[in-house]
């Protein structure tokens, strides 16, 4: 049986309006075209669907039955097609994400790769920025959302914490701390420290922890990148405190947990009271899922 959607739509228009000309106008077709669709449908079904007179067109008993059935089927079909179209649109486009360097390197590559695999028509554009610039990019609407260390002014954003990333101590292999299974924060008293500068979201948290532990230690160097801090430690300038997601470290260094455990909250942030587009929501969810996987399988680190 060869019946088209055009024929069924023409049939429904005539059945509802009881008039060929008005049906044609509603479908933006010519009256002869509508008449042809009805004639083809009747021929295919081998049944008369309308009784015609000079004043109106009335569905036959078969026409009334077909009208009810086709209305239900077409309504369901249109709902299915609308859903498919919505899902298609949801999975295409460009999403701009700002992320601090350790998260750009430690979390985002896996997320971007999985999005590229599952949603080939979706582009994730990463803005690799220090914490202060991430916050400014989100506030200014330059990106769809950001991935940062929990900001001090959290009330300025709609946010979701997705991961707790512990701080670790990194030292040379010949340092006294290298022989310990873990290093108490209090042992850092008087130790020369190489720390990230205050543009980093982690620095504020490290400073707060040092104050809470009543530790006085000279900060001999401040850097903009963790790799620079590692190289300075490697050169014998001091020890550094770094988040776990910044690992691994160069071969000449070792990593030790700090006790008591202190961590930074990895947080997805967007502008306050601004909803995400469907495609941005998809990427937000994928980043959350990637963080959960990291929690279940934390990154390996060299300790000896």
C-alpha positions as CSV (number, residue, x, y, z in Angstrom):
1,X,0.0,0.0,0.0
2,X,1.5,3.3,-1.1
3,X,0.1,6.1,1.0
4,X,1.9,9.4,1.7
5,X,1.9,11.9,4.6
6,X,0.8,14.5,2.1
7,X,-2.3,12.5,1.2
8,X,-3.2,12.0,4.9
9,X,-2.6,15.7,5.8
10,X,-4.8,16.7,2.8
11,X,-7.5,14.2,4.0
12,X,-7.5,15.6,7.5
13,X,-7.8,19.2,6.3
14,X,-10.8,18.4,4.2
15,X,-12.4,16.3,6.9
16,X,-12.0,19.0,9.5
17,X,-13.0,22.0,7.3
18,X,-15.6,20.2,5.1
19,X,-14.4,22.2,2.1
20,X,-11.8,21.6,-0.5
21,X,-10.9,25.3,-1.1
22,X,-10.5,26.1,2.6
23,X,-8.5,22.9,3.1
24,X,-6.2,23.9,0.2
25,X,-5.7,27.4,1.7
26,X,-4.8,25.9,5.1
27,X,-2.2,23.7,3.5
28,X,-0.9,26.4,1.2
29,X,-1.7,24.2,-1.8
30,X,-3.9,24.6,-4.8
31,X,-7.4,23.1,-4.8
32,X,-6.7,20.7,-7.6
33,X,-3.6,19.4,-5.7
34,X,-5.8,18.7,-2.7
35,X,-8.5,17.0,-4.8
36,X,-5.7,14.9,-6.4
37,X,-4.4,13.8,-3.0
38,X,-7.9,12.7,-1.9
39,X,-8.5,10.9,-5.2
40,X,-5.2,9.0,-4.9
41,X,-5.9,8.1,-1.3
42,X,-9.4,6.8,-2.1
43,X,-8.0,4.8,-5.0
44,X,-5.3,3.3,-2.9
45,X,-7.8,2.3,-0.1
46,X,-10.5,1.3,-2.6
47,X,-13.1,3.1,-0.6
48,X,-15.0,6.4,-0.8
49,X,-14.0,8.8,2.0
50,X,-16.3,11.8,1.3
51,X,-19.8,12.5,0.1
52,X,-19.7,15.7,-2.0
53,X,-22.5,18.1,-2.8
54,X,-22.6,21.7,-3.9
55,X,-22.6,23.1,-0.3
56,X,-20.1,20.9,1.6
57,X,-18.0,17.8,1.8
58,X,-19.0,15.2,4.4
59,X,-16.9,12.3,5.5
60,X,-18.5,8.9,4.9
61,X,-18.5,6.3,7.6
62,X,-15.2,5.0,6.4
63,X,-13.9,8.6,6.3
64,X,-15.0,9.3,9.9
65,X,-13.2,6.2,11.1
66,X,-10.1,7.0,9.2
67,X,-10.2,10.6,10.4
68,X,-10.1,9.5,14.1
69,X,-7.4,7.0,13.5
70,X,-5.2,9.3,11.4
71,X,-5.5,12.2,13.9
72,X,-4.1,10.0,16.7
73,X,-1.3,8.5,14.5
74,X,-0.2,11.9,13.1
75,X,-0.3,13.6,16.5
76,X,2.0,10.8,17.9
77,X,4.2,11.0,14.8
78,X,4.6,14.7,15.1
79,X,5.5,14.4,18.8
80,X,8.2,11.7,17.9
81,X,9.6,13.9,15.1
82,X,9.7,17.0,17.4
83,X,11.5,15.0,20.1
84,X,14.1,13.7,17.6
85,X,14.6,17.2,16.2
86,X,15.1,18.5,19.8
87,X,17.6,15.8,20.6
88,X,19.5,16.6,17.3
89,X,19.7,20.3,18.1
90,X,20.7,19.5,21.7
91,X,23.8,17.7,20.4
92,X,25.2,20.3,18.0
93,X,26.8,23.7,18.4
94,X,29.7,25.3,20.2
95,X,30.1,25.5,24.0
96,X,32.7,27.8,25.5
97,X,34.2,26.7,28.9
98,X,36.7,28.6,30.9
99,X,38.9,26.4,33.2
100,X,41.8,27.0,35.5
101,X,45.1,25.4,34.3
102,X,45.2,22.4,36.5
103,X,41.7,21.5,35.5
104,X,42.3,22.3,31.8
105,X,45.1,19.7,32.0
106,X,43.7,17.3,34.5
107,X,40.0,17.1,33.8
108,X,39.0,18.7,30.5
109,X,41.0,16.6,28.0
110,X,39.0,13.5,28.9
111,X,35.7,15.4,28.9
112,X,36.4,17.0,25.5
113,X,37.5,13.7,24.0
114,X,34.3,11.9,25.2
115,X,32.1,14.7,23.8
116,X,33.9,14.5,20.4
117,X,33.4,10.8,20.4
118,X,29.7,10.8,21.4
119,X,28.6,14.1,19.8
120,X,30.6,14.7,16.7
121,X,28.6,17.9,15.8
122,X,29.4,19.5,19.1
123,X,32.5,21.7,19.6
124,X,33.8,22.4,23.1
125,X,36.1,25.5,23.1
126,X,38.3,25.6,26.1
127,X,39.6,28.9,27.6
128,X,42.6,27.9,29.7
129,X,42.8,30.8,32.3
130,X,43.9,31.6,35.8
131,X,41.2,31.7,38.4
132,X,40.6,35.4,38.4
133,X,40.1,35.4,34.6
134,X,37.8,32.4,34.7
135,X,35.5,34.3,37.2
136,X,35.6,37.4,35.0
137,X,34.9,35.4,31.9
138,X,31.8,33.9,33.5
139,X,30.6,37.2,34.9
140,X,31.0,38.9,31.6
141,X,29.3,36.2,29.5
142,X,32.4,35.5,27.5
143,X,31.9,31.8,28.1
144,X,28.9,29.6,28.7
145,X,30.2,28.5,32.1
146,X,33.5,28.0,34.0
147,X,35.3,25.2,35.9
148,X,37.2,26.7,38.8
149,X,38.3,26.4,42.5
150,X,35.3,27.3,44.7
151,X,35.3,31.2,44.6
152,X,35.3,33.2,47.8
153,X,32.3,35.1,46.4
154,X,30.3,32.0,45.6
155,X,27.0,33.9,46.0
156,X,27.8,35.7,42.8
157,X,27.4,32.5,40.8
158,X,25.1,29.5,40.4
159,X,27.5,26.7,41.2
160,X,27.9,23.0,41.7
161,X,30.8,21.4,43.5
162,X,31.8,18.2,41.6
163,X,35.1,17.1,43.1
164,X,37.3,17.5,46.2
165,X,40.9,17.6,45.2
166,X,43.4,17.1,48.1
167,X,46.6,19.1,48.5
168,X,49.9,17.2,48.3
169,X,53.5,18.0,49.2
170,X,56.2,17.7,46.5
171,X,59.9,17.6,47.4
172,X,63.2,16.3,46.1
173,X,64.1,12.7,46.6
174,X,67.0,13.7,48.9
175,X,64.7,15.8,51.1
176,X,64.0,14.5,54.7
177,X,60.2,14.5,53.9
178,X,60.8,11.9,51.1
179,X,61.4,9.2,53.8
180,X,58.0,9.8,55.4
181,X,54.7,8.1,54.3
182,X,52.9,11.4,54.8
183,X,53.8,14.9,56.0
184,X,52.0,16.7,58.8
185,X,51.3,20.3,57.9
186,X,53.1,21.4,61.1
187,X,56.4,20.0,59.7
188,X,56.3,22.8,57.1
189,X,57.2,25.4,59.8
190,X,60.3,27.2,58.6
191,X,60.5,25.3,55.3
192,X,61.2,27.4,52.2
193,X,58.0,27.2,50.1
194,X,57.5,27.6,46.3
195,X,53.9,28.4,45.8
196,X,51.6,29.5,43.0
197,X,50.8,33.2,43.0
198,X,47.6,34.8,44.1
199,X,46.0,34.6,40.6
200,X,45.6,30.9,41.4
201,X,42.4,29.8,43.1
202,X,44.5,27.3,45.2
203,X,46.8,29.9,46.7
204,X,44.1,31.4,48.9
205,X,43.2,28.0,50.3
206,X,46.8,27.1,50.9
207,X,47.4,30.4,52.8
208,X,44.2,29.8,54.9
209,X,45.4,26.3,55.8
210,X,48.9,27.6,56.8
211,X,47.2,30.2,59.0
212,X,44.8,27.6,60.5
213,X,47.8,25.4,61.4
214,X,49.8,28.4,62.7
215,X,52.6,27.7,60.4
216,X,55.1,30.3,59.6
217,X,57.2,29.4,56.5
218,X,59.0,31.7,54.0
219,X,57.5,31.8,50.5
220,X,60.8,32.0,48.5
221,X,59.2,31.9,45.1
222,X,55.7,32.5,43.5
223,X,54.9,31.1,40.1
224,X,52.1,31.2,37.6
225,X,52.3,27.5,36.7
226,X,52.7,24.3,38.6
227,X,55.4,23.0,36.2
228,X,57.5,26.1,37.0
229,X,57.1,25.3,40.8
230,X,58.1,21.7,40.2
231,X,61.3,22.8,38.4
232,X,62.2,25.2,41.2
233,X,61.7,22.4,43.7
234,X,63.9,20.2,41.5
235,X,66.6,22.9,41.6
236,X,66.6,22.8,45.4
237,X,64.8,26.1,46.1
238,X,62.3,24.6,48.5
239,X,59.2,22.3,48.7
240,X,55.8,23.0,47.1
241,X,52.1,22.3,47.9
242,X,50.1,21.3,44.9
243,X,46.7,19.8,44.2
244,X,46.5,16.1,43.3
245,X,45.1,17.0,39.8
246,X,48.4,18.7,39.0
247,X,50.3,15.4,39.1
248,X,52.4,13.6,37.9
249,X,55.7,15.3,38.9
250,X,59.1,15.2,37.3
251,X,61.2,12.0,37.9
252,X,63.5,13.7,40.4
253,X,60.6,14.6,42.8
254,X,58.3,12.7,45.1
255,X,54.8,13.3,46.3
256,X,53.5,12.8,49.9
257,X,50.0,13.3,51.3
258,X,49.6,16.2,53.8
259,X,47.9,15.5,57.1
260,X,45.4,16.4,58.2
261,X,43.9,16.3,54.7
262,X,43.0,19.6,53.1
263,X,41.4,20.0,49.7
264,X,40.1,22.4,47.2
265,X,36.5,22.2,46.0
266,X,36.3,21.9,42.2
267,X,33.2,23.8,41.1
268,X,31.2,24.4,38.0
269,X,30.0,28.0,37.9
270,X,27.7,30.0,35.7
271,X,26.2,33.4,35.8
272,X,23.7,33.9,38.6
273,X,20.1,33.2,37.6
274,X,21.1,32.4,34.0
275,X,20.0,29.1,32.6
276,X,22.3,27.1,30.2
277,X,21.4,26.3,26.7
278,X,20.6,22.6,26.1
279,X,24.0,21.9,24.5
280,X,25.9,23.7,27.3
281,X,23.9,21.7,29.8
282,X,25.0,18.6,28.1
283,X,28.7,19.5,28.5
284,X,28.2,20.6,32.1
285,X,26.7,17.1,32.8
286,X,29.6,15.4,31.0
287,X,32.2,17.3,33.1
288,X,30.4,16.2,36.3
289,X,30.4,12.6,35.1
290,X,34.1,12.8,34.3
291,X,34.8,14.1,37.8
292,X,32.9,11.2,39.3
293,X,35.1,8.8,37.3
294,X,38.2,10.5,38.6
295,X,36.8,10.1,42.2
296,X,36.3,6.4,41.7
297,X,39.7,6.0,40.1
298,X,42.1,8.7,41.4
299,X,45.2,9.5,39.4
300,X,48.3,7.4,40.1
301,X,51.3,9.2,41.4
302,X,54.9,8.3,41.8
303,X,55.9,8.1,45.5
304,X,59.4,6.6,45.4
